[in-house]
């Protein structure tokens, strides 16, 4: 076990690239070892591939670049002033709707997390405290 802990520490110092190299070598040497390393990387969060976090990171980077208005084609004039105004208004409205939807999803996730936590706390309060035997409370 100590060897595994030292190896894990050493790979963590090397970063994600070290983990990937270990996984590839594991597949080359004996494929179940590589598969085990891959599962461990996903299970422990070392892959950093949470769908929610990735989606939010891309969305935030997109917003930081200016969203729809940053698009090269959106800033070019079509030659028709009425169409350009309509396009800008539509893109602005879509961006607002997207932001509102992202906020809604975040509130929904928060509400789900809160409900799960409240259920956990309610279950915890219903459990009797202290050690008990099958016949009842432990003798004093």
C-alpha positions in Angstrom: 0.0 0.0 0.0 2.8 2.4 0.8 4.3 1.8 -2.6 1.0 2.7 -4.2 0.7 5.9 -2.1 4.3 6.9 -3.1 3.6 6.2 -6.7 0.3 8.3 -6.6 2.2 11.2 -5.0 4.9 11.0 -7.6 2.3 11.0 -10.5 0.5 13.9 -8.9 3.7 15.9 -8.9 4.0 15.2 -12.6 0.5 16.4 -13.3 -2.0 15.1 -15.8 0.6 14.3 -18.3 2.3 11.8 -15.9 -1.0 10.1 -15.2 -1.7 9.8 -18.9 1.8 8.4 -19.6 1.3 5.9 -16.8 -2.0 4.8 -18.2 -0.5 4.4 -21.7 2.4 2.3 -20.3 -0.1 0.3 -18.4 -2.0 -0.5 -21.6 1.2 -1.4 -23.3 2.5 -3.7 -20.5 -0.8 -5.4 -19.6 -4.1 -3.9 -20.7 -6.1 -4.4 -17.4 -3.5 -2.3 -15.6 -4.0 0.6 -18.1 -7.8 0.2 -17.7 -7.5 0.2 -13.9 -5.4 3.4 -14.1 -8.0 5.0 -16.4 -10.9 4.1 -14.1 -8.9 5.4 -11.1 -8.2 8.7 -12.9 -11.9 9.2 -13.7 -13.1 8.1 -10.2 -10.6 10.3 -8.4 -11.3 13.4 -10.5 -7.8 13.6 -11.9 -9.1 13.7 -15.4 -10.9 17.0 -14.6 -13.7 16.1 -17.1 -16.8 17.1 -15.1 -19.4 17.9 -17.7 -20.9 20.8 -15.7 -17.5 22.4 -15.0 -16.4 22.0 -18.6 -19.6 23.5 -20.0 -19.5 26.4 -17.6 -15.8 27.0 -18.4 -16.6 27.2 -22.2 -19.6 29.4 -21.6 -17.7 31.8 -19.4 -14.8 32.0 -21.9 -17.4 32.6 -24.7 -19.0 35.4 -22.7 -15.6 36.9 -21.9 -14.9 37.2 -25.6 -18.0 39.2 -26.1 -20.6 36.5 -26.9 -22.5 36.7 -30.1 -21.3 40.3 -30.9 -17.7 39.2 -31.0 -18.4 36.9 -33.9 -16.6 38.3 -37.0 -19.8 37.9 -39.1 -22.1 39.5 -36.6 -20.1 42.8 -36.6 -20.0 43.1 -40.4 -22.7 45.1 -42.1 -25.0 43.3 -44.6 -25.6 46.6 -46.4 -29.2 46.6 -45.2 -29.5 48.8 -42.1 -33.0 47.4 -41.1 -31.7 43.8 -41.3 -28.6 44.7 -39.3 -30.7 46.2 -36.5 -33.0 43.2 -36.6 -30.0 40.8 -36.4 -28.4 42.8 -33.5 -31.7 42.8 -31.6 -32.3 39.1 -32.2 -28.7 38.2 -31.1 -29.0 40.4 -28.0 -32.3 38.8 -27.1 -30.9 35.3 -27.7 -27.9 36.1 -25.5 -30.2 37.3 -22.7 -32.3 34.2 -23.0 -29.2 32.1 -22.8 -28.0 33.9 -19.7 -31.4 33.6 -18.1 -31.4 29.8 -18.9 -27.9 29.4 -17.5 -29.1 31.2 -14.3 -32.2 29.0 -14.2 -30.0 25.8 -14.5 -27.7 27.0 -11.7 -30.8 27.7 -9.4 -32.2 24.3 -10.3 -28.9 22.6 -9.4 -28.7 24.5 -6.2 -32.3 23.5 -5.3 -31.5 19.9 -6.0 -28.4 20.0 -3.9 -30.2 21.7 -1.1 -33.1 19.1 -1.2 -30.6 16.2 -1.1 -28.8 17.8 1.8 -32.0 18.5 3.7 -33.0 14.8 3.2 -29.7 13.7 4.5 -30.0 15.9 7.6 -33.6 14.7 8.2 -32.4 11.1 8.0 -29.6 11.9 10.3 -31.9 13.4 12.9 -34.2 10.4 12.7 -31.3 8.0 13.5 -30.8 7.4 17.2 -27.6 8.7 18.6 -25.1 6.5 20.4 -24.3 2.8 20.2 -27.3 0.5 20.3 -27.7 -3.3 20.3 -30.4 -5.3 18.6 -32.4 -5.3 21.9 -32.3 -1.6 22.5 -30.0 1.1 23.8 -26.6 0.1 25.2 -26.4 -0.4 29.0 -24.9 2.5 30.9 
